Amino acid sequence: MRFCLFLLLVCAACSSPADKQPAQPTTVTVHDDLGRAVTFKAQPRRIMALAASMTEMLYAVADTAAIVGRTQVCDYPAAALKKPVVNSYPLDFETLVGLHPDVVFTTEGITSPADAARLQQLGVPVYYQTYRSVPDIFRGLRELGRLLGREPQAHRLTDSLQTELQRLTADSTAGNRPRVLAITWLDPIYAYGFNTLFTDKIRRAGGQNALTETFPQPYPALTREYILKLNPDVLIGGRFGKMDSTFFRMYPELKRIHAYQQRRVFAITGSLMERPGPRVVESVRELQRLLRSAQ
């Protein structure tokens, strides 16, 4: 009897509460910014991005050893250049699948829904993010931290960026706001629309997007007549001399706009302007310097 009691006590001691804990899930299902359900490993160990901006975000938040590749346009930070290249235009499915990523991150407008669907069929989950404002970028960084098990790193980064942005833009609401037209292509003329991140960045820098109308496309094609009607105070697209010999030579009637008359035509760092990533505060700072120089 005593021996049986001893065995019961031993078994009870060996059966700890920890042994009864349910096993941790091996996969997670989340919804990305497009509302798509995406399932991937709960602890992804092999990741990459198909957008240069998201490659920068991964290097800012993730364990960089987990990043298995980059696209041909991902050139920042310098460490990214050491990673294998996956062509994104058109998408090189064979090379990408051969890198065996647990999940691929991308942005709306960079990876087509058809390409994402094919990758899903090939066993590669695709997670989209979208950004319409600077806070959206901070949210995206924190979301990456949560998905990759790097929440403390992501929160430290976003807290620092938010503090820097607040200090930078403390006096950006004062004074007149010049109307800024930002050109993305010269022939035909495309520009950053109202429903793009540029609108929020230029507002924080002390200006305003000259385009206040919302077009179906985020980067609408503009006629010369429309630009003359806008009559922007500042034009972003290239150095004055270069634009004078190219853009304004093609469209001489546009020399009547305020921006040309006041020589407020400027170049800006393309990778800062185009990429909604962790260097967004640096981009706002560059826009702010530009506007102040135009005063």
Backbone bond lengths (Angstrom), bond angles and torsions (degrees), N, CA, C in turn:
res aa  C-N    CA-C-N  psi(-1)  N-CA   C-N-CA  omega(-1)  CA-C   N-CA-C  phi
1 M - - - 1.465 - - 1.527 110.64 -
2 R 1.341 115.29 -44.88 1.457 118.70 179.09 1.529 111.18 -63.40
3 F 1.339 115.97 -35.95 1.470 119.74 -179.55 1.528 110.76 -65.55
4 C 1.336 116.20 -41.45 1.477 120.16 178.74 1.516 110.73 -63.64
5 L 1.338 115.20 -41.29 1.453 118.92 178.43 1.520 111.16 -62.84
6 F 1.349 115.13 -38.31 1.470 120.49 178.37 1.529 110.84 -61.87
7 L 1.339 116.70 -43.42 1.462 121.14 179.37 1.525 111.41 -63.06
8 L 1.347 116.35 -39.39 1.457 119.46 179.10 1.519 111.48 -63.95
9 L 1.342 115.24 -40.50 1.459 119.70 179.29 1.515 111.51 -65.53
10 V 1.343 116.77 -40.28 1.468 121.28 178.47 1.519 110.50 -63.34
11 C 1.321 116.70 -45.26 1.471 120.33 -179.87 1.520 111.22 -63.21
12 A 1.344 115.76 -39.68 1.462 119.06 179.22 1.510 111.15 -65.29
13 A 1.339 116.02 -38.08 1.464 119.71 179.61 1.508 111.74 -67.85
14 C 1.326 117.13 -36.32 1.468 121.39 -178.39 1.519 111.56 -74.08
15 S 1.322 116.77 -24.56 1.465 120.31 -178.87 1.517 109.32 -90.32
16 S 1.354 115.73 81.97 1.459 121.35 -177.66 1.518 110.18 -82.07
17 P 1.352 117.00 159.03 1.476 119.77 177.69 1.512 112.17 -56.94
18 A 1.339 116.84 -31.48 1.463 119.19 -178.59 1.513 111.50 -63.73
19 D 1.385 114.84 -32.71 1.469 118.38 -179.62 1.515 111.61 -66.22
20 K 1.337 116.73 -22.94 1.447 120.16 -176.18 1.528 112.22 -91.97
21 Q 1.356 116.96 -1.83 1.451 120.05 179.13 1.527 110.25 -67.48
22 P 1.321 118.00 138.09 1.467 119.36 178.52 1.528 110.68 -65.94
23 A 1.313 114.99 149.24 1.466 120.29 179.60 1.519 110.24 -64.04
24 Q 1.329 115.86 143.21 1.460 120.16 178.06 1.524 109.99 -66.97
25 P 1.345 117.96 139.37 1.465 119.69 -179.80 1.525 110.92 -64.17
26 T 1.309 115.95 144.00 1.467 120.65 179.95 1.517 111.87 -88.05
27 T 1.331 116.44 -17.77 1.468 120.60 177.91 1.525 109.85 -132.61
28 V 1.308 114.96 159.75 1.467 120.84 174.07 1.523 107.98 -129.11
29 T 1.316 116.02 151.59 1.459 121.49 174.22 1.518 107.48 -121.45
30 V 1.311 115.60 122.36 1.463 121.74 -179.49 1.523 108.81 -129.90
31 H 1.307 116.09 166.10 1.461 121.08 175.82 1.521 108.76 -107.24
32 D 1.329 115.81 129.33 1.457 119.19 179.84 1.524 109.95 -83.42
33 D 1.335 116.81 -173.87 1.469 120.66 -174.79 1.529 113.23 -70.95
34 L 1.328 117.26 -11.42 1.469 120.45 175.04 1.526 111.24 -95.00
35 G 1.347 116.36 2.54 1.452 120.48 -179.56 1.512 114.03 82.54
36 R 1.328 117.54 10.18 1.461 122.35 -179.02 1.531 109.74 -82.96
37 A 1.335 116.94 136.98 1.458 121.00 173.66 1.529 108.48 -78.55
38 V 1.321 116.27 125.10 1.461 121.62 -177.46 1.528 108.44 -125.67
39 T 1.323 116.70 126.94 1.463 122.17 179.73 1.523 109.13 -113.32
40 F 1.332 116.34 129.22 1.463 120.47 176.73 1.521 109.11 -152.93
41 K 1.321 116.87 177.03 1.455 121.57 -177.31 1.520 110.96 -59.05
42 A 1.345 115.09 139.64 1.460 119.54 -178.58 1.523 111.30 -64.56
43 Q 1.301 117.11 -27.56 1.463 121.70 177.57 1.529 108.35 -125.31
44 P 1.342 117.43 75.23 1.470 119.32 -177.38 1.520 111.49 -61.63
45 R 1.313 115.11 130.50 1.467 120.81 -178.40 1.521 112.73 -112.60
46 R 1.336 116.45 -9.90 1.467 121.33 178.43 1.526 107.60 -133.15
47 I 1.327 116.26 115.19 1.463 121.06 -173.74 1.525 109.60 -136.85
48 M 1.317 115.94 160.08 1.459 121.53 171.05 1.525 108.66 -162.51
49 A 1.312 115.59 171.67 1.461 121.26 179.97 1.518 109.41 -127.24
50 L 1.329 115.81 149.58 1.462 121.94 177.39 1.524 111.97 -104.23
51 A 1.327 116.94 7.58 1.465 122.71 175.97 1.523 107.91 -126.98
52 A 1.334 116.05 136.34 1.464 119.77 -178.47 1.522 111.55 -58.74
53 S 1.315 116.82 -36.75 1.465 120.14 179.44 1.523 111.22 -63.08
54 M 1.329 116.43 -39.54 1.456 119.46 -178.20 1.517 111.83 -76.52
55 T 1.333 117.33 -27.44 1.459 118.99 172.14 1.530 109.15 -61.84
56 E 1.324 116.72 -42.67 1.466 120.07 176.66 1.525 110.65 -61.58
57 M 1.317 117.55 -39.35 1.458 121.14 -180.00 1.522 111.11 -66.79
58 L 1.328 117.01 -40.03 1.457 119.52 178.09 1.521 111.22 -63.77
59 Y 1.323 116.83 -42.24 1.461 119.49 178.44 1.525 111.91 -65.97
60 A 1.320 117.36 -24.68 1.461 120.97 179.87 1.525 112.18 -81.66
61 V 1.339 117.32 -24.82 1.463 120.60 -171.79 1.527 112.98 -119.57
62 A 1.320 117.56 -43.04 1.464 121.32 -169.23 1.524 112.67 -79.58
63 D 1.332 114.72 168.79 1.458 121.45 166.27 1.530 105.72 -71.45
64 T 1.321 117.71 111.21 1.468 120.32 -171.05 1.522 112.46 -63.57
65 A 1.329 117.80 -21.12 1.463 120.22 176.88 1.521 111.06 -66.81
66 A 1.341 117.18 -20.72 1.462 120.94 -179.57 1.523 112.37 -81.31
67 I 1.336 117.51 -14.37 1.466 120.80 -178.05 1.525 108.62 -78.55
68 V 1.328 117.24 117.43 1.457 121.01 -170.88 1.521 113.92 -100.63
69 G 1.337 118.35 -8.29 1.460 119.08 -178.25 1.511 111.83 -169.49
70 R 1.324 114.79 176.30 1.462 122.63 177.58 1.516 107.95 -149.02
71 T 1.324 117.13 169.32 1.460 120.31 174.18 1.523 109.47 -93.19
72 Q 1.313 116.15 174.17 1.466 121.07 -177.64 1.523 112.30 -67.54
73 V 1.329 118.75 -16.76 1.468 121.42 -179.62 1.524 112.99 -102.24
74 C 1.312 117.69 -2.58 1.466 121.32 179.18 1.521 108.75 -80.89
75 D 1.333 116.46 104.10 1.462 120.81 -175.07 1.524 113.49 -125.06
76 Y 1.337 116.90 11.05 1.462 120.23 179.47 1.522 108.58 -144.73
77 P 1.350 116.66 136.77 1.462 128.54 -4.56 1.525 112.09 -71.51
78 A 1.325 115.92 176.16 1.466 120.35 -175.66 1.528 111.85 -58.81
79 A 1.334 117.30 -30.98 1.468 120.71 -179.15 1.520 111.42 -61.54
80 A 1.333 117.38 -26.33 1.465 120.31 -179.34 1.525 111.60 -64.04
81 L 1.327 116.61 -27.91 1.464 120.38 -176.85 1.519 112.42 -65.85
82 K 1.325 117.93 -14.79 1.464 121.74 -179.87 1.526 112.37 -85.60
83 K 1.320 117.15 -7.54 1.460 120.99 -176.63 1.523 111.08 -86.69
84 P 1.344 117.66 152.35 1.467 120.86 175.35 1.527 111.22 -57.77
85 V 1.337 115.87 146.97 1.464 121.42 -175.28 1.529 110.80 -100.02
86 V 1.313 115.11 132.52 1.465 122.79 172.67 1.521 107.11 -115.69
87 N 1.305 116.93 116.20 1.467 119.60 179.48 1.527 109.60 -65.88
88 S 1.328 115.65 133.69 1.465 119.52 -177.58 1.523 113.64 -105.77
89 Y 1.334 118.25 -10.26 1.473 122.09 -179.36 1.526 109.78 -135.12
90 P 1.337 120.97 92.98 1.463 126.67 -6.36 1.527 110.55 -75.99
91 L 1.304 115.97 162.56 1.453 120.88 -175.46 1.527 110.54 -68.49
92 D 1.330 115.70 127.81 1.459 122.77 178.24 1.527 108.63 -87.24
93 F 1.316 115.73 89.20 1.462 120.98 -175.92 1.533 111.43 -63.09
94 E 1.319 116.96 -41.13 1.467 120.09 -174.89 1.530 111.51 -61.88
95 T 1.334 116.20 -47.50 1.463 119.20 -179.66 1.517 110.99 -66.36
96 L 1.322 116.95 -41.29 1.457 120.27 -178.85 1.526 110.68 -62.45
97 V 1.320 117.17 -50.39 1.463 120.52 -179.21 1.527 110.31 -61.70
98 G 1.346 116.84 -34.82 1.461 120.98 179.40 1.514 113.62 -64.95
99 L 1.325 117.52 -19.10 1.469 120.78 177.29 1.529 111.98 -83.25
100 H 1.332 116.75 -8.69 1.470 123.74 176.13 1.532 113.63 53.35
101 P 1.324 118.53 50.56 1.472 118.44 177.60 1.526 111.21 -71.28
102 D 1.317 116.04 142.73 1.460 120.80 175.36 1.523 110.55 -73.81
103 V 1.320 116.51 -29.34 1.462 121.27 177.57 1.523 107.62 -159.81
104 V 1.332 115.49 146.59 1.467 122.61 177.98 1.518 107.90 -117.75
105 F 1.324 116.44 133.48 1.463 121.89 179.66 1.529 109.49 -105.19
106 T 1.323 115.78 143.39 1.459 119.99 179.23 1.525 109.29 -154.68
107 T 1.319 115.59 178.84 1.459 120.48 -179.87 1.522 110.11 -123.48
108 E 1.304 114.85 156.73 1.461 121.56 177.37 1.524 109.31 -60.52
109 G 1.318 116.50 132.74 1.449 121.06 179.10 1.515 113.99 93.82
110 I 1.321 117.95 -12.78 1.466 121.25 178.76 1.519 111.02 -98.64
111 T 1.325 116.70 -48.79 1.463 121.67 179.07 1.522 108.79 -107.23
112 S 1.313 116.68 125.28 1.462 119.90 -176.96 1.532 110.58 -70.31
113 P 1.334 117.43 151.12 1.468 120.19 176.00 1.521 112.09 -56.95
114 A 1.340 117.44 -34.51 1.463 120.43 179.72 1.524 110.82 -65.53
115 D 1.344 117.06 -42.94 1.465 120.32 178.37 1.527 110.81 -65.14
116 A 1.339 116.51 -39.80 1.459 119.96 179.23 1.527 110.63 -64.07
117 A 1.343 116.65 -40.69 1.458 120.51 179.62 1.524 111.06 -64.77
118 R 1.322 116.90 -39.29 1.465 119.64 179.08 1.525 110.64 -67.29
119 L 1.330 117.04 -40.65 1.467 119.65 177.62 1.524 110.64 -61.53
120 Q 1.330 116.43 -40.84 1.463 119.72 177.34 1.527 110.53 -59.06
121 Q 1.341 116.03 -42.08 1.468 120.40 179.26 1.533 111.44 -63.91
122 L 1.336 115.74 -30.34 1.462 121.04 179.44 1.529 112.63 -86.35
123 G 1.330 115.64 5.18 1.457 119.62 175.83 1.512 115.43 89.86
124 V 1.347 117.12 15.16 1.463 120.66 179.95 1.532 108.56 -113.50
125 P 1.334 118.38 108.01 1.466 120.54 178.75 1.531 110.98 -67.59
126 V 1.327 116.40 143.28 1.470 122.60 -178.94 1.516 108.53 -122.78
127 Y 1.338 116.27 126.02 1.463 122.46 -178.23 1.521 109.30 -116.43
128 Y 1.344 116.59 122.04 1.471 122.34 -178.67 1.530 111.05 -96.96
129 Q 1.337 114.94 144.63 1.453 121.31 165.70 1.529 108.97 -123.00
130 T 1.336 116.62 152.45 1.459 122.03 176.15 1.521 108.33 -130.83
131 Y 1.330 116.13 151.67 1.461 121.16 -178.26 1.532 109.09 -139.06
132 R 1.314 116.34 127.16 1.455 122.08 174.97 1.525 111.59 -118.48
133 S 1.341 115.77 -11.14 1.455 120.42 -177.71 1.520 108.93 -150.50
134 V 1.321 116.24 167.19 1.461 120.47 178.05 1.530 111.39 -60.90
135 P 1.347 119.80 -44.35 1.469 118.57 176.63 1.525 113.79 -58.17
136 D 1.327 117.95 -27.60 1.467 120.54 176.35 1.527 110.75 -61.29
137 I 1.322 117.02 -35.97 1.464 120.71 179.09 1.526 109.92 -67.31
138 F 1.326 116.19 -43.62 1.467 119.56 177.84 1.529 110.32 -61.56
139 R 1.336 115.82 -41.97 1.460 119.57 176.85 1.519 111.10 -60.96
140 G 1.339 116.31 -42.19 1.460 120.69 179.88 1.520 112.30 -62.39
141 L 1.328 117.09 -39.88 1.463 120.93 177.87 1.525 110.92 -64.21
142 R 1.320 116.21 -43.05 1.474 119.21 179.09 1.526 110.92 -66.30
143 E 1.337 116.43 -36.68 1.464 119.76 178.60 1.525 110.72 -65.02
144 L 1.323 116.85 -41.52 1.462 119.26 175.99 1.525 110.40 -60.58
145 G 1.329 116.50 -41.89 1.458 119.54 177.55 1.511 111.92 -58.53
146 R 1.319 116.98 -41.42 1.470 120.59 179.60 1.520 111.50 -66.60
147 L 1.325 116.78 -44.52 1.462 120.58 -177.37 1.527 112.51 -68.47
148 L 1.322 116.74 -29.13 1.467 121.08 -174.90 1.524 112.84 -102.88
149 G 1.327 117.16 7.35 1.450 119.67 -179.71 1.517 113.10 68.59
150 R 1.345 116.47 32.56 1.469 121.61 -177.82 1.532 109.99 -128.60
151 E 1.315 116.59 39.97 1.462 120.66 -176.64 1.527 113.68 -60.07
152 P 1.335 120.21 -44.32 1.476 118.62 179.89 1.527 112.40 -59.50
153 Q 1.338 116.42 -42.43 1.470 120.03 179.74 1.531 110.56 -63.22
154 A 1.329 116.51 -43.34 1.463 120.52 -178.19 1.525 111.23 -65.87
155 H 1.309 117.56 -40.80 1.458 120.15 -178.71 1.529 111.17 -70.45
156 R 1.319 117.58 -37.21 1.467 119.10 176.26 1.523 110.52 -61.65
157 L 1.327 115.84 -42.25 1.463 120.41 -179.64 1.523 111.41 -64.69
158 T 1.330 117.12 -49.66 1.462 119.37 -176.54 1.531 111.83 -68.19
159 D 1.326 117.06 -35.61 1.470 119.29 176.24 1.530 110.25 -61.55
160 S 1.323 116.24 -42.10 1.465 120.58 179.22 1.522 111.12 -65.58
161 L 1.326 117.26 -43.72 1.464 121.10 179.94 1.525 111.35 -64.81
162 Q 1.318 117.03 -41.53 1.460 119.93 -179.91 1.525 111.07 -64.90
163 T 1.327 116.94 -40.18 1.470 120.31 178.02 1.520 110.65 -63.72
164 E 1.335 115.98 -43.07 1.463 120.43 179.41 1.521 111.05 -64.70
165 L 1.329 116.91 -40.52 1.462 120.95 -179.59 1.534 111.06 -65.70
166 Q 1.324 116.92 -41.84 1.460 120.59 178.88 1.524 111.17 -62.10
167 R 1.314 116.47 -41.37 1.462 120.53 178.80 1.526 110.71 -66.89
168 L 1.323 115.92 -38.74 1.463 121.25 -177.40 1.517 112.01 -68.29
169 T 1.314 116.24 -38.67 1.470 120.55 -171.47 1.524 113.04 -103.73
170 A 1.325 116.95 15.64 1.465 120.38 -175.77 1.517 112.45 -57.10
171 D 1.343 117.50 -35.36 1.469 120.13 -177.19 1.520 112.99 -112.57
172 S 1.335 117.28 18.63 1.468 120.02 -175.85 1.524 113.09 -76.05
173 T 1.323 116.92 -10.48 1.469 118.92 -179.53 1.519 111.68 -87.64
174 A 1.321 116.55 -8.31 1.466 119.37 -177.14 1.529 110.91 -83.24
175 G 1.353 115.95 149.07 1.458 120.61 173.76 1.514 113.77 79.28
176 N 1.328 114.67 -178.92 1.450 121.19 178.84 1.524 110.73 -73.56
177 R 1.308 114.61 150.10 1.471 120.35 179.95 1.530 108.76 -107.29
178 P 1.320 118.88 108.21 1.458 119.93 178.10 1.525 111.29 -63.80
179 R 1.309 115.70 144.65 1.466 121.88 179.08 1.528 108.85 -86.78
180 V 1.330 115.56 120.50 1.463 121.73 -170.80 1.524 109.98 -113.92
181 L 1.328 115.80 126.14 1.461 121.62 173.29 1.520 107.93 -106.44
182 A 1.320 116.65 122.71 1.465 121.86 -178.43 1.528 109.23 -109.06
183 I 1.324 115.54 114.48 1.466 122.24 -177.11 1.532 109.99 -88.46
184 T 1.322 116.42 135.28 1.465 120.87 175.95 1.530 112.47 -105.09
185 W 1.323 116.92 -20.09 1.466 121.22 -178.57 1.522 108.18 -154.38
186 L 1.337 115.84 144.70 1.460 119.22 -172.71 1.515 114.94 -93.73
187 D 1.327 118.20 -32.97 1.462 119.64 -174.36 1.529 109.81 -145.53
188 P 1.351 117.95 98.75 1.465 127.59 0.50 1.522 111.34 -72.47
189 I 1.314 116.31 171.72 1.461 121.34 -175.47 1.530 109.61 -84.84
190 Y 1.331 115.29 116.28 1.460 121.36 173.87 1.530 108.27 -115.36
191 A 1.328 116.32 149.87 1.461 120.47 -177.51 1.525 110.50 -142.07
192 Y 1.329 115.23 162.33 1.463 121.19 174.83 1.526 108.76 -70.27
193 G 1.329 115.88 117.38 1.454 120.68 -177.24 1.522 112.97 -76.15
194 F 1.318 114.54 174.90 1.457 119.77 -179.45 1.522 111.56 -65.21
195 N 1.338 116.78 -35.07 1.459 121.50 -177.84 1.527 111.53 -90.01
196 T 1.345 116.26 45.98 1.460 121.93 174.84 1.521 109.08 -128.37
197 L 1.317 114.69 166.73 1.463 121.34 179.17 1.525 111.68 -59.56
198 F 1.339 117.32 -27.76 1.463 121.01 -178.25 1.534 111.59 -56.28
199 T 1.319 117.30 -37.14 1.465 120.74 -177.87 1.528 111.09 -59.08
200 D 1.320 117.12 -43.89 1.457 120.46 179.16 1.526 111.14 -71.55
201 K 1.336 117.27 -40.42 1.463 119.74 -179.21 1.524 111.43 -64.33
202 I 1.319 118.24 -44.52 1.466 119.52 -177.07 1.528 110.08 -70.40
203 R 1.318 117.43 -30.59 1.473 120.14 175.72 1.523 110.14 -64.44
204 R 1.327 116.33 -43.89 1.460 120.22 179.91 1.524 111.39 -68.32
205 A 1.323 116.40 -25.44 1.462 120.43 178.75 1.522 112.38 -82.53
206 G 1.336 117.43 -10.00 1.455 120.53 177.72 1.509 115.35 109.55
207 G 1.328 117.02 7.59 1.459 120.42 178.86 1.515 111.05 -119.62
208 Q 1.321 115.11 -162.43 1.461 120.67 175.27 1.514 109.03 -148.89
209 N 1.308 115.51 147.92 1.461 120.63 176.99 1.521 108.52 -66.57
210 A 1.331 116.95 125.78 1.464 120.30 177.77 1.523 111.23 -62.83
211 L 1.333 116.07 -26.39 1.460 120.52 176.94 1.522 108.93 -85.88
212 T 1.302 117.41 110.83 1.464 121.46 177.98 1.518 111.77 -107.38
213 E 1.308 116.27 -9.25 1.460 121.41 177.58 1.525 109.12 -86.54
214 T 1.328 116.05 137.24 1.467 120.59 179.02 1.526 109.30 -92.19
215 F 1.323 115.53 117.72 1.460 122.28 178.67 1.526 109.79 -95.00
216 P 1.333 118.06 160.67 1.465 119.76 176.15 1.529 112.19 -60.08
217 Q 1.336 116.79 -33.09 1.450 121.23 179.49 1.529 109.23 -97.71
218 P 1.332 117.56 140.19 1.464 119.11 179.04 1.526 112.82 -66.31
219 Y 1.336 117.08 -26.79 1.464 121.47 179.33 1.535 107.95 -122.47
220 P 1.319 117.17 81.77 1.467 120.31 -171.87 1.527 112.86 -74.81
221 A 1.320 114.54 153.21 1.457 121.24 170.88 1.526 107.85 -82.72
222 L 1.342 116.07 134.30 1.465 121.02 -175.71 1.523 110.56 -117.05
223 T 1.306 115.65 141.11 1.462 120.11 174.07 1.520 109.32 -83.64
224 R 1.316 115.97 161.52 1.465 120.45 177.29 1.529 110.33 -63.57
225 E 1.314 116.06 -37.23 1.464 120.12 179.47 1.535 110.49 -62.74
226 Y 1.316 115.54 -39.24 1.462 119.64 -179.41 1.523 110.25 -66.22
227 I 1.342 117.54 -41.09 1.465 120.91 179.89 1.519 110.93 -67.31
228 L 1.328 117.07 -38.39 1.466 120.05 176.02 1.526 110.90 -61.25
229 K 1.310 116.14 -37.58 1.466 120.19 178.21 1.524 110.71 -68.80
230 L 1.333 116.72 -38.80 1.464 120.48 177.53 1.527 111.02 -64.16
231 N 1.332 115.43 -42.61 1.462 122.26 179.60 1.539 111.52 49.50
232 P 1.347 118.10 60.41 1.468 120.96 -174.68 1.525 112.30 -64.56
233 D 1.334 115.48 150.55 1.458 121.61 176.80 1.530 111.67 -79.16
234 V 1.336 115.70 -29.85 1.466 121.95 -178.34 1.520 107.72 -135.15
235 L 1.321 115.69 140.22 1.463 121.23 176.39 1.523 108.51 -121.93
236 I 1.322 116.47 126.98 1.462 122.40 175.37 1.520 108.28 -106.44
237 G 1.294 116.59 128.06 1.462 120.26 -179.93 1.510 112.99 177.08
238 G 1.331 117.76 -20.02 1.458 122.29 -179.96 1.512 110.56 165.75
239 R 1.327 115.82 169.48 1.462 119.91 177.31 1.534 110.29 -59.24
240 F 1.307 116.07 150.19 1.459 120.35 -176.69 1.532 111.37 -55.56
241 G 1.335 117.07 -48.43 1.461 120.04 -177.81 1.512 112.47 -60.10
242 K 1.334 115.79 -43.16 1.462 119.24 -179.44 1.528 110.76 -67.96
243 M 1.330 116.80 -43.94 1.467 119.94 179.70 1.523 110.89 -65.86
244 D 1.329 116.54 -33.35 1.468 120.14 179.61 1.523 110.89 -64.79
245 S 1.338 115.65 -34.96 1.469 119.65 -177.33 1.530 113.12 -89.71
246 T 1.324 117.73 -7.93 1.469 121.03 -179.60 1.529 110.52 -121.48
247 F 1.314 115.92 -76.79 1.461 121.77 -174.89 1.532 112.29 -58.14
248 F 1.327 116.63 -51.62 1.461 119.17 -176.83 1.529 112.76 -77.22
249 R 1.314 117.19 -16.15 1.470 119.68 171.82 1.525 109.53 -75.22
250 M 1.340 116.64 -36.64 1.461 120.26 177.36 1.525 111.11 -70.94
251 Y 1.334 115.40 -35.79 1.469 120.07 -175.78 1.532 108.83 -126.78
252 P 1.330 118.55 70.07 1.483 121.07 -174.29 1.513 113.71 -60.12
253 E 1.328 118.09 -27.08 1.459 119.73 179.74 1.528 111.91 -63.96
254 L 1.355 116.90 -22.94 1.459 120.11 -179.26 1.525 112.54 -74.70
255 K 1.315 117.56 -5.38 1.464 120.19 174.53 1.525 111.72 -66.16
256 R 1.324 116.17 -8.06 1.459 119.59 179.75 1.529 112.62 -83.08
257 I 1.323 117.71 -11.50 1.470 118.85 -177.69 1.531 110.11 -72.24
258 H 1.327 116.15 155.21 1.461 121.97 -178.22 1.521 111.47 -56.85
259 A 1.327 116.46 -41.51 1.463 120.51 -176.18 1.521 111.09 -57.35
260 Y 1.322 117.32 -42.32 1.465 119.97 179.35 1.522 110.42 -73.41
261 Q 1.303 116.84 -44.06 1.464 120.45 -177.34 1.532 111.73 -60.32
262 Q 1.341 116.19 -34.02 1.462 121.05 -179.70 1.533 112.46 -97.81
263 R 1.325 116.52 6.38 1.473 122.73 -178.47 1.524 111.88 55.41
264 R 1.303 115.24 37.45 1.462 120.52 177.13 1.523 109.45 -100.05
265 V 1.308 114.85 62.94 1.466 123.94 -179.72 1.523 106.26 -122.43
266 F 1.329 117.12 121.43 1.459 120.02 -168.60 1.523 112.54 -133.71
267 A 1.336 113.53 152.31 1.468 121.26 169.28 1.517 108.30 -93.63
268 I 1.308 116.38 157.33 1.454 121.05 179.05 1.520 108.52 -145.27
269 T 1.311 117.19 154.44 1.464 121.55 -177.49 1.525 110.14 -64.21
270 G 1.329 116.32 115.87 1.462 120.85 -174.13 1.511 114.21 -58.76
271 S 1.344 117.11 -45.68 1.461 118.92 -175.56 1.524 111.95 -67.39
272 L 1.331 117.44 -27.73 1.467 119.79 175.96 1.517 110.64 -74.48
273 M 1.317 115.42 -41.96 1.463 120.82 -176.83 1.535 111.09 -68.36
274 E 1.306 116.08 -40.48 1.459 120.79 -169.36 1.519 113.74 -87.17
275 R 1.332 117.52 -25.65 1.464 119.80 -170.37 1.525 112.65 -103.78
276 P 1.327 117.23 117.99 1.466 120.53 176.44 1.522 110.71 -83.17
277 G 1.321 116.27 80.10 1.452 120.50 -175.23 1.509 112.71 -133.14
278 P 1.319 117.00 -161.84 1.469 121.39 -176.06 1.524 113.92 -67.14
279 R 1.340 118.30 -11.34 1.469 120.46 176.34 1.533 111.66 -92.01
280 V 1.317 117.48 18.95 1.466 120.97 -177.00 1.523 111.74 -63.04
281 V 1.326 118.26 -34.89 1.467 119.88 179.09 1.524 109.69 -67.98
282 E 1.325 116.47 -37.47 1.464 120.74 175.48 1.525 110.41 -62.05
283 S 1.318 117.08 -36.11 1.458 121.50 178.24 1.525 110.99 -66.59
284 V 1.333 116.28 -43.92 1.472 119.87 177.57 1.527 110.10 -61.90
285 R 1.342 116.27 -39.81 1.463 120.07 179.28 1.530 110.94 -62.67
286 E 1.326 117.37 -40.61 1.458 120.57 178.88 1.521 110.94 -64.91
287 L 1.322 117.63 -42.57 1.462 121.15 177.14 1.521 110.91 -62.88
288 Q 1.310 116.29 -39.65 1.460 120.15 179.30 1.529 111.47 -63.78
289 R 1.330 116.86 -43.04 1.466 120.10 177.47 1.517 110.91 -61.95
290 L 1.323 116.60 -40.18 1.459 121.80 179.61 1.521 110.76 -61.72
291 L 1.321 116.61 -47.18 1.468 120.29 -178.55 1.514 111.62 -65.72
292 R 1.305 116.85 -37.61 1.462 119.64 179.23 1.520 111.75 -68.15
293 S 1.332 115.86 -34.08 1.457 118.85 178.08 1.522 111.59 -70.61
294 A 1.334 116.64 -21.03 1.463 121.50 -178.40 1.521 112.38 -86.02
295 Q 1.332 117.44 -6.90 1.465 120.24 -177.87 1.520 111.92 -74.43
